[in-house]
Amino acid sequence: MVQWENVQHFTQREFDSPDLKGSGAGMDPLTVYRLDALRCLIDKAFRINSGYRTPAHNRVVGGEPGSAHLIGQAADIGTLGWTKEQRRNLIILARKLGFVGIGIGTSYIHLDTMQRGRKVAWIYPNGRFKTIPVSDELKYV
Ligand SMILES: [Zn+2]
């Protein structure tokens, strides 16, 4: 269970699956603490577009069946109005903090800690997933 009273920058509600209030309880503690640390380093407000998702909500938003959102190990950070530099910085610091899955959208960046045995990166051309080399990820920001 996340000790929300120890989380400086977020409330549980921000991570709720929209179809189930209180579902931010499904968030993985280490993922939330890493997001909190990242938010500290970035010193810029984060909008959590999506945190924990129920299987039903994941289907509604077209999420992958094995999505890290289903196990509370992911968050999509809204980056509308952010500069490329700020988005790059988010990714660089997220990697340092142990986020292993990074999805680069045009208006958000997906960060997750789901163990796959390797780091992964992807983009969303035409709403689909396309894996990209981790070494090239900053080029897609
Ligand atoms: Zn996501």
Backbone and ligand atoms as CSV (ligand in chain L), in Angstrom:
chain,resi,resn,atom,element,x,y,z
A,1,MET,N,N,0.840,-1.211,0.000
A,1,MET,CA,C,0.000,0.000,0.000
A,1,MET,C,C,0.869,1.252,0.000
A,2,VAL,N,N,0.494,2.217,-0.830
A,2,VAL,CA,C,1.211,3.488,-0.853
A,2,VAL,C,C,0.905,4.236,0.449
A,3,GLN,N,N,1.940,4.762,1.079
A,3,GLN,CA,C,1.733,5.621,2.251
A,3,GLN,C,C,1.547,7.044,1.727
A,4,TRP,N,N,0.320,7.382,1.359
A,4,TRP,CA,C,0.064,8.652,0.670
A,4,TRP,C,C,0.459,9.864,1.500
A,5,GLU,N,N,0.416,9.724,2.830
A,5,GLU,CA,C,0.798,10.865,3.680
A,5,GLU,C,C,2.285,11.198,3.522
A,6,ASN,N,N,3.040,10.244,2.974
A,6,ASN,CA,C,4.475,10.498,2.747
A,6,ASN,C,C,4.774,10.937,1.316
A,7,VAL,N,N,3.743,11.036,0.506
A,7,VAL,CA,C,3.927,11.467,-0.889
A,7,VAL,C,C,3.716,12.976,-0.933
A,8,GLN,N,N,4.761,13.691,-1.371
A,8,GLN,CA,C,4.735,15.152,-1.306
A,8,GLN,C,C,3.859,15.815,-2.361
A,9,HIS,N,N,3.903,15.300,-3.591
A,9,HIS,CA,C,3.321,16.058,-4.702
A,9,HIS,C,C,2.039,15.510,-5.306
A,10,PHE,N,N,1.590,14.351,-4.845
A,10,PHE,CA,C,0.396,13.769,-5.459
A,10,PHE,C,C,-0.581,13.275,-4.404
A,11,THR,N,N,-1.847,13.169,-4.833
A,11,THR,CA,C,-2.850,12.525,-4.000
A,11,THR,C,C,-3.288,11.248,-4.721
A,12,GLN,N,N,-3.847,10.337,-3.950
A,12,GLN,CA,C,-4.297,9.066,-4.518
A,12,GLN,C,C,-5.303,9.292,-5.647
A,13,ARG,N,N,-6.169,10.280,-5.465
A,13,ARG,CA,C,-7.236,10.570,-6.431
A,13,ARG,C,C,-6.703,10.804,-7.844
A,14,GLU,N,N,-5.522,11.411,-7.931
A,14,GLU,CA,C,-4.950,11.716,-9.249
A,14,GLU,C,C,-4.648,10.466,-10.059
A,15,PHE,N,N,-4.546,9.325,-9.380
A,15,PHE,CA,C,-4.188,8.079,-10.060
A,15,PHE,C,C,-5.387,7.158,-10.263
A,16,ASP,N,N,-6.591,7.640,-9.901
A,16,ASP,CA,C,-7.790,6.814,-10.001
A,16,ASP,C,C,-8.115,6.436,-11.435
A,17,SER,N,N,-8.584,5.208,-11.604
A,17,SER,CA,C,-9.213,4.810,-12.859
A,17,SER,C,C,-10.554,5.540,-12.870
A,18,PRO,N,N,-10.894,6.268,-13.935
A,18,PRO,CA,C,-12.106,7.110,-13.914
A,18,PRO,C,C,-13.391,6.338,-13.615
A,19,ASP,N,N,-13.392,5.036,-13.894
A,19,ASP,CA,C,-14.601,4.246,-13.668
A,19,ASP,C,C,-14.682,3.676,-12.250
A,20,LEU,N,N,-13.695,3.966,-11.427
A,20,LEU,CA,C,-13.678,3.363,-10.094
A,20,LEU,C,C,-12.960,4.293,-9.128
A,21,LYS,N,N,-13.735,5.085,-8.376
A,21,LYS,CA,C,-13.130,6.023,-7.431
A,21,LYS,C,C,-12.407,5.272,-6.319
A,22,GLY,N,N,-11.261,5.799,-5.926
A,22,GLY,CA,C,-10.503,5.148,-4.870
A,22,GLY,C,C,-9.570,4.078,-5.406
A,23,SER,N,N,-9.564,3.925,-6.735
A,23,SER,CA,C,-8.756,2.858,-7.320
A,23,SER,C,C,-7.275,3.219,-7.373
A,24,GLY,N,N,-6.949,4.484,-7.079
A,24,GLY,CA,C,-5.535,4.845,-6.953
A,24,GLY,C,C,-4.866,3.963,-5.911
A,25,ALA,N,N,-5.701,3.303,-5.120
A,25,ALA,CA,C,-5.205,2.325,-4.152
A,25,ALA,C,C,-4.498,1.189,-4.870
A,26,GLY,N,N,-4.765,1.034,-6.164
A,26,GLY,CA,C,-4.123,-0.020,-6.948
A,26,GLY,C,C,-2.726,0.354,-7.392
A,27,MET,N,N,-2.272,1.557,-7.046
A,27,MET,CA,C,-0.931,1.976,-7.467
A,27,MET,C,C,0.151,1.244,-6.671
A,28,ASP,N,N,1.219,0.932,-7.374
A,28,ASP,CA,C,2.380,0.277,-6.782
A,28,ASP,C,C,3.199,1.319,-6.008
A,29,PRO,N,N,3.525,1.061,-4.731
A,29,PRO,CA,C,4.217,2.069,-3.916
A,29,PRO,C,C,5.515,2.596,-4.534
A,30,LEU,N,N,6.391,1.706,-4.968
A,30,LEU,CA,C,7.685,2.161,-5.490
A,30,LEU,C,C,7.505,3.054,-6.725
A,31,THR,N,N,6.508,2.748,-7.529
A,31,THR,CA,C,6.249,3.567,-8.727
A,31,THR,C,C,5.839,4.986,-8.309
A,32,VAL,N,N,4.967,5.079,-7.326
A,32,VAL,CA,C,4.507,6.398,-6.861
A,32,VAL,C,C,5.655,7.173,-6.213
A,33,TYR,N,N,6.475,6.490,-5.416
A,33,TYR,CA,C,7.583,7.194,-4.754
A,33,TYR,C,C,8.602,7.683,-5.789
A,34,ARG,N,N,8.806,6.895,-6.832
A,34,ARG,CA,C,9.723,7.338,-7.891
A,34,ARG,C,C,9.149,8.527,-8.648
A,35,LEU,N,N,7.839,8.523,-8.873
A,35,LEU,CA,C,7.202,9.666,-9.536
A,35,LEU,C,C,7.328,10.911,-8.664
A,36,ASP,N,N,7.193,10.733,-7.372
A,36,ASP,CA,C,7.302,11.852,-6.430
A,36,ASP,C,C,8.724,12.434,-6.466
A,37,ALA,N,N,9.712,11.540,-6.507
A,37,ALA,CA,C,11.108,11.989,-6.584
A,37,ALA,C,C,11.356,12.711,-7.910
A,38,LEU,N,N,10.799,12.169,-8.978
A,38,LEU,CA,C,10.955,12.781,-10.305
A,38,LEU,C,C,10.327,14.176,-10.330
A,39,ARG,N,N,9.142,14.279,-9.738
A,39,ARG,CA,C,8.441,15.566,-9.671
A,39,ARG,C,C,9.272,16.596,-8.897
A,40,CYS,N,N,9.946,16.133,-7.856
A,40,CYS,CA,C,10.841,16.985,-7.061
A,40,CYS,C,C,11.978,17.528,-7.927
A,41,LEU,N,N,12.592,16.638,-8.701
A,41,LEU,CA,C,13.737,17.018,-9.526
A,41,LEU,C,C,13.340,17.938,-10.670
A,42,ILE,N,N,12.175,17.694,-11.256
A,42,ILE,CA,C,11.719,18.478,-12.407
A,42,ILE,C,C,11.257,19.865,-11.962
A,43,ASP,N,N,10.683,19.958,-10.785
A,43,ASP,CA,C,10.198,21.228,-10.255
A,43,ASP,C,C,9.213,21.898,-11.203
A,44,LYS,N,N,8.314,21.100,-11.732
A,44,LYS,CA,C,7.272,21.597,-12.638
A,44,LYS,C,C,6.053,20.706,-12.398
A,45,ALA,N,N,4.862,21.313,-12.362
A,45,ALA,CA,C,3.659,20.541,-12.048
A,45,ALA,C,C,3.443,19.402,-13.046
A,46,PHE,N,N,3.029,18.249,-12.545
A,46,PHE,CA,C,2.702,17.100,-13.397
A,46,PHE,C,C,1.188,16.965,-13.438
A,47,ARG,N,N,0.653,16.766,-14.614
A,47,ARG,CA,C,-0.737,16.350,-14.712
A,47,ARG,C,C,-0.722,14.853,-14.996
A,48,ILE,N,N,-1.339,14.067,-14.127
A,48,ILE,CA,C,-1.405,12.623,-14.343
A,48,ILE,C,C,-2.610,12.338,-15.247
A,49,ASN,N,N,-2.346,12.062,-16.514
A,49,ASN,CA,C,-3.442,11.775,-17.456
A,49,ASN,C,C,-4.052,10.406,-17.183
A,50,SER,N,N,-3.231,9.481,-16.737
A,50,SER,CA,C,-3.709,8.129,-16.474
A,50,SER,C,C,-2.760,7.450,-15.500
A,51,GLY,N,N,-3.314,6.834,-14.471
A,51,GLY,CA,C,-2.497,6.102,-13.498
A,51,GLY,C,C,-2.931,4.654,-13.485
A,52,TYR,N,N,-3.534,4.234,-12.373
A,52,TYR,CA,C,-4.062,2.877,-12.312
A,52,TYR,C,C,-5.267,2.768,-13.253
A,53,ARG,N,N,-5.401,1.628,-13.945
A,53,ARG,CA,C,-6.573,1.382,-14.788
A,53,ARG,C,C,-7.182,0.023,-14.455
A,54,THR,N,N,-8.500,0.006,-14.344
A,54,THR,CA,C,-9.195,-1.284,-14.267
A,54,THR,C,C,-9.106,-1.901,-15.666
A,55,PRO,N,N,-9.267,-3.233,-15.777
A,55,PRO,CA,C,-9.263,-3.855,-17.107
A,55,PRO,C,C,-10.306,-3.221,-18.030
A,56,ALA,N,N,-11.485,-2.884,-17.481
A,56,ALA,CA,C,-12.550,-2.281,-18.300
A,56,ALA,C,C,-12.114,-0.919,-18.840
A,57,HIS,N,N,-11.547,-0.091,-17.964
A,57,HIS,CA,C,-11.115,1.231,-18.423
A,57,HIS,C,C,-9.940,1.119,-19.399
A,58,ASN,N,N,-9.074,0.146,-19.174
A,58,ASN,CA,C,-7.935,-0.045,-20.084
A,58,ASN,C,C,-8.435,-0.355,-21.491
A,59,ARG,N,N,-9.503,-1.138,-21.587
A,59,ARG,CA,C,-10.077,-1.457,-22.909
A,59,ARG,C,C,-10.659,-0.198,-23.541
A,60,VAL,N,N,-11.362,0.616,-22.724
A,60,VAL,CA,C,-11.991,1.838,-23.231
A,60,VAL,C,C,-10.954,2.771,-23.864
A,61,VAL,N,N,-9.800,2.898,-23.225
A,61,VAL,CA,C,-8.790,3.828,-23.734
A,61,VAL,C,C,-7.837,3.163,-24.735
A,62,GLY,N,N,-8.123,1.897,-25.077
A,62,GLY,CA,C,-7.295,1.223,-26.074
A,62,GLY,C,C,-5.920,0.831,-25.574
A,63,GLY,N,N,-5.817,0.599,-24.260
A,63,GLY,CA,C,-4.536,0.188,-23.684
A,63,GLY,C,C,-4.168,-1.232,-24.083
A,64,GLU,N,N,-2.901,-1.551,-24.009
A,64,GLU,CA,C,-2.433,-2.903,-24.307
A,64,GLU,C,C,-2.972,-3.869,-23.236
A,65,PRO,N,N,-3.261,-5.112,-23.624
A,65,PRO,CA,C,-3.772,-6.094,-22.639
A,65,PRO,C,C,-2.808,-6.315,-21.467
A,66,GLY,N,N,-1.505,-6.223,-21.709
A,66,GLY,CA,C,-0.537,-6.427,-20.625
A,66,GLY,C,C,-0.010,-5.115,-20.066
A,67,SER,N,N,-0.797,-4.060,-20.182
A,67,SER,CA,C,-0.353,-2.722,-19.782
A,67,SER,C,C,0.092,-2.643,-18.320
A,68,ALA,N,N,1.151,-1.887,-18.085
A,68,ALA,CA,C,1.648,-1.657,-16.726
A,68,ALA,C,C,0.634,-0.856,-15.900
A,69,HIS,N,N,-0.300,-0.163,-16.572
A,69,HIS,CA,C,-1.337,0.583,-15.844
A,69,HIS,C,C,-2.237,-0.367,-15.038
A,70,LEU,N,N,-2.400,-1.587,-15.534
A,70,LEU,CA,C,-3.283,-2.560,-14.874
A,70,LEU,C,C,-2.739,-3.015,-13.527
A,71,ILE,N,N,-1.429,-2.906,-13.351
A,71,ILE,CA,C,-0.835,-3.331,-12.081
A,71,ILE,C,C,-0.312,-2.115,-11.297
A,72,GLY,N,N,-0.757,-0.928,-11.715
A,72,GLY,CA,C,-0.411,0.283,-10.967
A,72,GLY,C,C,1.052,0.670,-11.051
A,73,GLN,N,N,1.724,0.196,-12.080
A,73,GLN,CA,C,3.152,0.519,-12.209
A,73,GLN,C,C,3.426,1.526,-13.319
A,74,ALA,N,N,2.398,2.287,-13.719
A,74,ALA,CA,C,2.582,3.249,-14.805
A,74,ALA,C,C,1.821,4.535,-14.549
A,75,ALA,N,N,2.314,5.608,-15.145
A,75,ALA,CA,C,1.587,6.873,-15.161
A,75,ALA,C,C,1.890,7.580,-16.473
A,76,ASP,N,N,0.856,8.196,-17.051
A,76,ASP,CA,C,1.045,9.039,-18.224
A,76,ASP,C,C,1.088,10.487,-17.739
A,77,ILE,N,N,2.224,11.128,-17.984
A,77,ILE,CA,C,2.407,12.511,-17.541
A,77,ILE,C,C,2.028,13.444,-18.692
A,78,GLY,N,N,1.039,14.300,-18.475
A,78,GLY,CA,C,0.640,15.261,-19.506
A,78,GLY,C,C,1.745,16.283,-19.721
A,79,THR,N,N,2.106,16.494,-20.984
A,79,THR,CA,C,3.208,17.431,-21.252
A,79,THR,C,C,2.789,18.531,-22.229
A,80,LEU,N,N,1.485,18.801,-22.318
A,80,LEU,CA,C,1.024,19.886,-23.179
A,80,LEU,C,C,1.639,21.193,-22.668
A,81,GLY,N,N,2.218,21.969,-23.575
A,81,GLY,CA,C,2.818,23.237,-23.172
A,81,GLY,C,C,4.258,23.104,-22.696
A,82,TRP,N,N,4.769,21.876,-22.604
A,82,TRP,CA,C,6.158,21.683,-22.205
A,82,TRP,C,C,7.055,21.878,-23.434
A,83,THR,N,N,8.273,22.309,-23.200
A,83,THR,CA,C,9.237,22.414,-24.297
A,83,THR,C,C,9.853,21.028,-24.541
A,84,LYS,N,N,10.483,20.872,-25.710
A,84,LYS,CA,C,11.196,19.623,-26.015
A,84,LYS,C,C,12.259,19.364,-24.950
A,85,GLU,N,N,12.921,20.421,-24.549
A,85,GLU,CA,C,13.971,20.329,-23.534
A,85,GLU,C,C,13.401,19.760,-22.223
A,86,GLN,N,N,12.255,20.243,-21.828
A,86,GLN,CA,C,11.625,19.764,-20.589
A,86,GLN,C,C,11.185,18.301,-20.726
A,87,ARG,N,N,10.687,17.935,-21.906
A,87,ARG,CA,C,10.279,16.538,-22.130
A,87,ARG,C,C,11.498,15.612,-22.141
A,88,ARG,N,N,12.577,16.080,-22.757
A,88,ARG,CA,C,13.814,15.286,-22.762
A,88,ARG,C,C,14.333,15.094,-21.343
A,89,ASN,N,N,14.319,16.181,-20.597
A,89,ASN,CA,C,14.798,16.143,-19.219
A,89,ASN,C,C,13.970,15.166,-18.372
A,90,LEU,N,N,12.670,15.140,-18.609
A,90,LEU,CA,C,11.793,14.199,-17.896
A,90,LEU,C,C,12.244,12.763,-18.164
A,91,ILE,N,N,12.525,12.460,-19.410
A,91,ILE,CA,C,12.932,11.101,-19.786
A,91,ILE,C,C,14.299,10.748,-19.197
A,92,ILE,N,N,15.232,11.661,-19.304
A,92,ILE,CA,C,16.591,11.406,-18.776
A,92,ILE,C,C,16.533,11.116,-17.277
A,93,LEU,N,N,15.795,11.942,-16.537
A,93,LEU,CA,C,15.706,11.750,-15.085
A,93,LEU,C,C,14.884,10.507,-14.731
A,94,ALA,N,N,13.860,10.221,-15.520
A,94,ALA,CA,C,13.043,9.026,-15.266
A,94,ALA,C,C,13.901,7.768,-15.412
A,95,ARG,N,N,14.759,7.724,-16.412
A,95,ARG,CA,C,15.648,6.563,-16.584
A,95,ARG,C,C,16.571,6.424,-15.374
A,96,LYS,N,N,17.098,7.565,-14.898
A,96,LYS,CA,C,17.999,7.516,-13.740
A,96,LYS,C,C,17.284,6.993,-12.505
A,97,LEU,N,N,15.986,7.272,-12.395
A,97,LEU,CA,C,15.222,6.846,-11.223
A,97,LEU,C,C,14.674,5.431,-11.358
A,98,GLY,N,N,14.974,4.774,-12.469
A,98,GLY,CA,C,14.589,3.371,-12.585
A,98,GLY,C,C,13.305,3.086,-13.344
A,99,PHE,N,N,12.777,4.076,-14.070
A,99,PHE,CA,C,11.634,3.781,-14.938
A,99,PHE,C,C,12.177,3.043,-16.156
A,100,VAL,N,N,11.614,1.863,-16.418
A,100,VAL,CA,C,12.176,1.001,-17.469
A,100,VAL,C,C,11.371,1.007,-18.768
A,101,GLY,N,N,10.099,1.432,-18.683
A,101,GLY,CA,C,9.277,1.522,-19.887
A,101,GLY,C,C,8.889,2.973,-20.116
A,102,ILE,N,N,9.191,3.478,-21.307
A,102,ILE,CA,C,8.875,4.877,-21.606
A,102,ILE,C,C,8.192,4.956,-22.970
A,103,GLY,N,N,6.978,5.519,-22.958
A,103,GLY,CA,C,6.222,5.704,-24.196
A,103,GLY,C,C,6.128,7.198,-24.479
A,104,ILE,N,N,6.508,7.575,-25.676
A,104,ILE,CA,C,6.566,9.001,-26.009
A,104,ILE,C,C,5.392,9.380,-26.905
A,105,GLY,N,N,4.420,10.064,-26.320
A,105,GLY,CA,C,3.276,10.570,-27.079
A,105,GLY,C,C,3.509,12.032,-27.427
A,106,THR,N,N,2.617,12.604,-28.239
A,106,THR,CA,C,2.807,14.010,-28.614
A,106,THR,C,C,2.440,14.942,-27.462
A,107,SER,N,N,1.467,14.526,-26.621
A,107,SER,CA,C,1.024,15.409,-25.535
A,107,SER,C,C,1.218,14.791,-24.155
A,108,TYR,N,N,1.859,13.648,-24.122
A,108,TYR,CA,C,2.121,13.002,-22.827
A,108,TYR,C,C,3.302,12.054,-22.946
A,109,ILE,N,N,3.834,11.676,-21.795
A,109,ILE,CA,C,4.891,10.672,-21.753
A,109,ILE,C,C,4.494,9.614,-20.729
A,110,HIS,N,N,4.483,8.361,-21.185
A,110,HIS,CA,C,4.167,7.217,-20.324
A,110,HIS,C,C,5.456,6.761,-19.648
A,111,LEU,N,N,5.378,6.587,-18.329
A,111,LEU,CA,C,6.519,6.078,-17.560
A,111,LEU,C,C,6.067,4.856,-16.790
A,112,ASP,N,N,6.846,3.783,-16.824
A,112,ASP,CA,C,6.482,2.641,-15.993
A,112,ASP,C,C,7.701,1.932,-15.422
A,113,THR,N,N,7.420,1.112,-14.414
A,113,THR,CA,C,8.474,0.370,-13.706
A,113,THR,C,C,8.261,-1.135,-13.844
A,114,MET,N,N,7.451,-1.543,-14.828
A,114,MET,CA,C,7.136,-2.965,-14.989
A,114,MET,C,C,8.369,-3.742,-15.461
A,115,GLN,N,N,8.731,-4.769,-14.702
A,115,GLN,CA,C,9.945,-5.528,-15.025
A,115,GLN,C,C,9.752,-6.404,-16.253
A,116,ARG,N,N,10.588,-6.184,-17.247
A,116,ARG,CA,C,10.547,-6.976,-18.476
A,116,ARG,C,C,11.911,-7.603,-18.740
A,117,GLY,N,N,12.859,-7.347,-17.834
A,117,GLY,CA,C,14.209,-7.848,-18.018
A,117,GLY,C,C,15.059,-6.945,-18.880
A,118,ARG,N,N,14.476,-5.865,-19.374
A,118,ARG,CA,C,15.239,-4.908,-20.191
A,118,ARG,C,C,14.456,-3.605,-20.232
A,119,LYS,N,N,15.163,-2.542,-20.620
A,119,LYS,CA,C,14.489,-1.259,-20.797
A,119,LYS,C,C,13.794,-1.262,-22.153
A,120,VAL,N,N,12.675,-0.576,-22.237
A,120,VAL,CA,C,11.982,-0.471,-23.522
A,120,VAL,C,C,11.506,0.963,-23.745
A,121,ALA,N,N,11.347,1.307,-25.024
A,121,ALA,CA,C,10.825,2.624,-25.389
A,121,ALA,C,C,9.933,2.452,-26.611
A,122,TRP,N,N,8.922,3.299,-26.710
A,122,TRP,CA,C,8.039,3.219,-27.868
A,122,TRP,C,C,7.396,4.579,-28.133
A,123,ILE,N,N,6.844,4.693,-29.314
A,123,ILE,CA,C,6.096,5.889,-29.709
A,123,ILE,C,C,4.697,5.431,-30.115
A,124,TYR,N,N,3.820,6.384,-30.419
A,124,TYR,CA,C,2.432,6.050,-30.735
A,124,TYR,C,C,2.015,6.624,-32.091
A,125,PRO,N,N,2.649,6.184,-33.171
A,125,PRO,CA,C,2.220,6.741,-34.463
A,125,PRO,C,C,0.806,6.261,-34.786
A,126,ASN,N,N,-0.075,7.173,-35.142
A,126,ASN,CA,C,-1.472,6.837,-35.481
A,126,ASN,C,C,-2.161,6.035,-34.379
A,127,GLY,N,N,-1.840,6.346,-33.138
A,127,GLY,CA,C,-2.500,5.676,-32.015
A,127,GLY,C,C,-2.039,4.243,-31.780
A,128,ARG,N,N,-1.074,3.764,-32.569
A,128,ARG,CA,C,-0.565,2.399,-32.382
A,128,ARG,C,C,0.767,2.461,-31.645
A,129,PHE,N,N,1.215,1.312,-31.147
A,129,PHE,CA,C,2.504,1.245,-30.477
A,129,PHE,C,C,3.577,0.900,-31.489
A,130,LYS,N,N,4.696,1.593,-31.391
A,130,LYS,CA,C,5.832,1.203,-32.221
A,130,LYS,C,C,7.078,1.271,-31.353
A,131,THR,N,N,7.716,0.123,-31.163
A,131,THR,CA,C,8.926,0.055,-30.350
A,131,THR,C,C,10.063,0.779,-31.072
A,132,ILE,N,N,10.850,1.513,-30.309
A,132,ILE,CA,C,12.024,2.206,-30.855
A,132,ILE,C,C,13.238,1.815,-30.007
A,133,PRO,N,N,14.442,1.948,-30.550
A,133,PRO,CA,C,15.625,1.636,-29.733
A,133,PRO,C,C,15.734,2.622,-28.567
A,134,VAL,N,N,16.002,2.089,-27.370
A,134,VAL,CA,C,16.129,2.935,-26.178
A,134,VAL,C,C,17.220,3.998,-26.396
A,135,SER,N,N,18.279,3.593,-27.104
A,135,SER,CA,C,19.393,4.528,-27.334
A,135,SER,C,C,18.981,5.718,-28.197
A,136,ASP,N,N,17.854,5.580,-28.925
A,136,ASP,CA,C,17.388,6.665,-29.806
A,136,ASP,C,C,16.219,7.445,-29.232
A,137,GLU,N,N,15.773,7.078,-28.030
A,137,GLU,CA,C,14.497,7.611,-27.563
A,137,GLU,C,C,14.432,9.143,-27.509
A,138,LEU,N,N,15.539,9.787,-27.183
A,138,LEU,CA,C,15.498,11.247,-27.065
A,138,LEU,C,C,15.285,11.933,-28.415
A,139,LYS,N,N,15.558,11.218,-29.496
A,139,LYS,CA,C,15.347,11.788,-30.840
A,139,LYS,C,C,13.868,11.911,-31.171
A,140,TYR,N,N,13.045,11.148,-30.457
A,140,TYR,CA,C,11.618,11.123,-30.774
A,140,TYR,C,C,10.805,12.102,-29.934
A,141,VAL,N,N,11.466,12.860,-29.074
A,141,VAL,CA,C,10.779,13.806,-28.212
A,141,VAL,C,C,10.356,15.027,-29.024
L,1,ZN,ZN,ZN,0.550,4.786,-20.234
